[in-house]
Amino acid sequence: MNVKIEKTKIFLAGDSTVANNPNSTYPQAGWGQMIGELLGESIEVHNYALNGRSTKSFIDEGWLMKIKNEISRGDYLFIQFGHNDEKKEDPTRYTEPFTSFKNNLKEYIGVAKNKEATPILITPVNRRNFDEHGKIINTHKNYYEAMIEVAKETQTYVIDLCKKSQILFENYGYEKSKELFMIFESGKYANYPDGSRDNTHFNYFGAKKIAALVAEDLTKLNL
């Protein structure tokens, strides 16, 4: 007799550093497409993260509403934004860190809590941006601080991926950290005949490393 195991669902809301990637962009990958294999068969990941989205555009395009219609009691909503909220030149995405960004995050949290699901804030993963001393420069500073404030104000779990990724990249160092990112010479991958010098997006290896950082904190939170 087959017994159907009821799976816990994790919904992901975020940007390209989280999103699933098609074969046409290989070897680019988001950590969200890797995390399922680290969490076991009782977990079902629904990755709604999309390239280029901010807290604002994700809501405006109806993606948070899609999650709202699917998420239910006992599920989880992981929320990682910041990269595209910073884009002042684009009014469809830009949010002010300590006002609209915080308000948007609270809307995501409210969607989860109203459905008796658990929201988890995830601070934006760092870019590969080193200073002359080999330390990572946090380009998300205000958005990072705003998210930490929201976590305290709403008593929401937070995974500090910004800080965890900083430690990871600094341990790798300036040169070796290139192995985590979309940085390679021309001719190596058919999708990128001219090569790539991308210090924001991860390759498969890097995405797995970032996913492991997230999974590590989930274990600490006893979730």
C-alpha positions, 0 to 999 in steps of 0.5 A: 500500500502506497502512503502519500507523504504530505510535503511542506511547500517553500515558496520563493520570492526574489530576483535573478540571484534566486531564480531558476534558469533555462538551458539557454543561459547555462551555466547561470543559476540561482540558489533557488533552483539548487536548494530543493536537493539540500532539503530532502524529499519532504520539501517541495520548492515553488520558485517564483523568483524572476530575473530583474524583479524588485519588491515593487515590480514583483507585486505590480506584475501579480507574482505575489498574488499568485503565491497568495493563491497557492500558499497555505497553512504550514508552508513557508515564504522565503523573501529575498530582494534588494538588487533591483530595488536599488535602481533609481533610474527605473521607476518601475522597480526602484524603492526607497529603502526605509519607506517603500522597500520596508512597506513592500516587505511587510506586505509579503510577510502579511500574505504569509501570515494571513495564510498561516504560513511562515515568512522568512526574510533573506538579506540580499546576497552580496556581489563580488565587489572587493576593496583594496584590502580583500574585503567585500563592499556591501552595495546593498547597505541601506536595503540590508539595514532596512530588511533587518529593521523589518525583521525586528519590527515584525518578529520575522525570521531572517537569514543573513545571506548578505553577511554569510556570502561576504564571509564565503567570498572573502574566504575564497579571496579575490581570484578564487571567488571568480569560480562562483560567478559567471566569469569565464573566457570566450569559447568556454560555453556555447551560450556565451561565445564572448565569455562573461565578466558578471560579478552578480550572477552565479554559475551552478557551482556558486549557486550550490554554495549559496543554497548551502548557506541558506539551508545551513540557517534553516537547520539552525532555526529548527525549521 
